[in-house]
Amino acid sequence: VQLQASGGGLAQPGGSLRLSCTASGLSLAYYNVGWFRQAPGKEREGVACASTRYGNKEYADSVKGRFTISSDNIRTVFLQMNKLKPEDTAVYYCAASLSSFGREEYIYDYWGQGTQVTVSS
């Protein structure tokens, strides 16, 4: 099982980026998926999660209205990030949970490697 995150890079404040997370060895149709981020010197936080089976979605207050999580329900999860702020700068990780829905790290079974997002002018 492998999750591969991509799409990070440098964006200006107010700009957009779209992260992708592609799964191999599992079908996301049976998993809850999440995006997390970790900024330098800070703990990792869950920013968004989605149930591919039931359509539930949840966002951290810091990204609500700016970030959107979506999935093709088979292999790929996306995180559309709009109106980016410098405080969104972090390494972003995707994760998959077979049994639970939420933004807590401990419920996730599989993790992708991180992709760096830097928001700076």
VODREN-349511 format. One line per field, with one value per atom (N, C-alpha, C, O): x, y, z. Coordinates in steps of 0.2 Angstrom, whole numbers. Example, Ala and Ser with C-alpha at 12.3 -4.5 7.8 and 13.67 -1.06 7.14 Angstrom:
BEGIN
u = c(66  62  66  71  64  68  64  67)
v = c(-28  -22  -16  -17  -11  -5  0  6)
w = c(39  39  39  42  35  36  39  40)
END
This chain:
BEGIN
u = c(4  0  4  9  3  7  2  -2  4  0  6  11  5  10  7  2  9  7  11  17  8  11  8  2  11  7  10  7  14  16  21  23  22  27  26  24  28  28  22  21  19  13  13  16  11  10  4  -1  4  -2  -8  -7  -13  -19  -20  -25  -14  -14  -17  -20  -16  -19  -14  -10  -15  -12  -17  -22  -15  -20  -15  -11  -16  -12  -16  -22  -12  -15  -12  -6  -16  -13  -16  -22  -11  -13  -12  -6  -16  -16  -14  -17  -10  -9  -9  -7  -12  -13  -19  -20  -23  -30  -34  -32  -41  -46  -49  -51  -48  -51  -58  -61  -62  -69  -71  -76  -66  -67  -64  -64  -61  -57  -60  -62  -58  -59  -52  -47  -52  -45  -45  -49  -38  -37  -31  -26  -30  -24  -22  -26  -16  -13  -7  -5  -5  1  5  2  11  16  20  24  20  24  30  30  36  42  40  38  43  42  35  34  30  23  22  25  16  14  10  7  9  5  -2  -4  -6  -13  -17  -14  -23  -27  -31  -34  -30  -34  -40  -45  -41  -47  -47  -42  -54  -55  -61  -66  -62  -68  -69  -65  -76  -78  -80  -84  -76  -77  -83  -87  -85  -91  -98  -103  -98  -104  -104  -109  -98  -98  -97  -97  -96  -95  -88  -83  -88  -81  -81  -86  -75  -73  -67  -62  -67  -61  -59  -64  -53  -51  -53  -54  -54  -57  -52  -54  -46  -41  -41  -38  -44  -44  -51  -52  -56  -63  -65  -63  -68  -70  -64  -65  -58  -53  -50  -48  -50  -48  -54  -59  -53  -58  -55  -51  -58  -55  -60  -66  -57  -62  -58  -52  -62  -59  -62  -68  -59  -62  -65  -67  -64  -67  -64  -67  -58  -55  -48  -45  -44  -37  -34  -28  -37  -34  -39  -45  -35  -38  -35  -29  -39  -36  -37  -42  -33  -34  -33  -28  -39  -38  -38  -42  -32  -31  -31  -27  -36  -37  -35  -35  -34  -33  -28  -29  -22  -17  -14  -14  -12  -9  -2  -1  3  9  9  13  4  3  1  1  -1  -2  5  4  10  17  18  18  19  20  21  21  23  23  17  14  14  7  7  11  3  3  -4  -9  -5  -11  -11  -6  -17  -18  -24  -29  -25  -31  -32  -28  -39  -41  -47  -51  -46  -51  -57  -63  -56  -62  -65  -71  -61  -64  -63  -60  -68  -68  -66  -68  -62  -60  -53  -50  -51  -44  -39  -34  -40  -35  -30  -32  -24  -19  -19  -18  -21  -20  -25  -24  -30  -35  -33  -36  -28  -26  -21  -16  -22  -18  -12  -7  -13  -8  -7  -11  0  2  6  10  5  10  16  16  21  26  24  19  27  25  27  31  23  24  24  20  30  31  26  26  23  19  22  23  24  27  23  22  21  17  21  22  23  28  28  27  28  29  36  38)
v = c(-6  0  6  7  11  17  23  22  28  35  40  40  43  47  54  55  59  66  70  69  74  79  85  86  90  96  102  108  101  107  111  110  117  121  128  129  133  140  144  144  147  151  158  159  163  170  170  166  174  175  177  181  174  175  170  170  166  162  155  154  150  144  138  139  132  126  121  121  115  109  103  102  100  94  88  88  83  77  71  72  66  60  54  53  50  44  38  37  34  28  22  21  17  11  5  6  0  -6  -6  -10  0  0  4  8  3  7  12  10  19  24  23  27  20  19  16  17  13  10  13  11  19  22  30  33  32  39  42  39  48  51  58  61  60  66  69  66  76  80  83  86  82  85  90  90  94  98  99  99  100  102  108  107  113  119  118  115  121  121  123  128  119  120  119  120  116  115  108  104  106  99  98  103  92  91  92  90  95  96  93  94  91  89  95  98  96  102  100  104  94  92  84  81  82  75  73  78  68  66  58  54  57  50  49  51  45  44  40  40  36  32  36  35  40  44  51  55  54  61  66  72  64  68  72  69  78  82  86  88  87  91  95  93  102  106  109  110  111  115  122  124  125  132  137  141  135  139  139  143  134  133  133  133  133  133  139  144  137  142  143  147  141  142  135  135  130  123  119  119  114  110  103  102  98  91  87  88  83  80  73  72  69  62  60  61  56  52  45  41  44  39  32  27  32  26  26  22  31  31  38  38  43  50  54  55  58  63  69  70  75  81  86  85  91  97  103  105  106  113  118  119  122  127  134  135  138  145  150  148  156  162  160  161  157  155  161  166  159  164  161  155  166  163  158  154  159  154  147  142  146  140  136  130  139  136  130  131  124  118  112  113  107  101  97  97  96  93  85  83  82  74  72  75  67  63  57  54  55  49  45  48  39  35  31  28  31  27  22  24  16  11  11  10  13  12  19  18  24  30  36  37  41  47  53  53  57  63  66  63  71  74  72  76  67  65  60  55  61  57  50  46  48  41  36  30  39  35  33  28  35  34  28  28  24  18  19  16  23  24  31  35  32  39  40  35  46  47  51  53  52  56  63  65  68  75  79  77  84  88  95  97  99  106  111  111  115  121  127  127  132  138  144  144  148  154  160  161  163  169  174  171  180  185  186  190)
w = c(0  0  0  4  -4  -5  -6  -11  -3  -5  -7  -4  -13  -16  -16  -20  -13  -13  -18  -18  -21  -26  -26  -24  -30  -31  -27  -28  -22  -18  -22  -28  -19  -23  -19  -14  -23  -21  -24  -30  -19  -22  -18  -13  -21  -18  -14  -15  -9  -5  -9  -14  -8  -12  -18  -21  -19  -24  -23  -17  -27  -27  -28  -32  -25  -27  -26  -23  -30  -30  -28  -32  -22  -21  -23  -23  -25  -26  -22  -20  -21  -17  -21  -21  -24  -27  -23  -21  -23  -19  -24  -29  -21  -25  -20  -14  -22  -17  -13  -9  -14  -10  -14  -18  -13  -16  -11  -6  -13  -8  -7  -3  -11  -10  -3  -1  0  6  12  18  11  16  17  12  23  24  23  24  20  18  21  23  23  26  23  21  24  23  30  33  31  37  35  29  39  38  44  50  43  48  46  42  50  49  54  59  52  56  63  65  68  75  78  83  73  76  75  71  79  78  72  69  69  63  65  70  60  62  56  50  57  52  49  53  42  39  36  36  33  30  30  30  30  29  26  26  23  19  19  19  19  19  11  9  8  1  0  -5  5  4  6  2  11  13  11  11  9  6  12  11  18  24  23  20  24  24  30  33  32  38  37  34  40  39  45  50  46  51  50  45  56  55  51  48  52  49  41  38  38  31  28  22  33  30  26  27  20  15  10  5  11  7  4  -2  8  5  4  7  -1  -3  -4  -8  0  -1  -6  -5  -11  -15  -17  -16  -20  -22  -28  -30  -32  -38  -35  -39  -29  -25  -27  -25  -31  -32  -30  -26  -33  -32  -30  -27  -31  -30  -25  -26  -21  -17  -18  -19  -18  -20  -14  -10  -14  -9  -13  -15  -15  -18  -13  -9  -14  -9  -12  -17  -10  -13  -8  -2  -10  -5  0  6  -3  2  6  3  12  16  18  18  20  22  28  28  32  38  35  39  29  26  24  22  25  23  28  34  25  29  24  18  27  23  24  29  18  18  17  13  21  20  19  21  15  14  18  20  20  24  23  20  24  23  29  32  31  37  35  32  37  35  39  37  45  50  53  55  53  57  52  47  54  51  55  61  53  58  56  51  60  58  64  64  67  72  69  65  70  67  68  64  75  77  73  73  70  67  60  57  57  50  50  54  45  44  39  40  34  29  28  28  27  26  20  18  16  11  13  19  9  10  10  7  13  12  6  2  5  -1  2  5  0  3  0  -6  4  1  5  11  0  3  0  -6  5  2  4  10  -1  0  -6  -11  -4  -10  -12  -16)
END
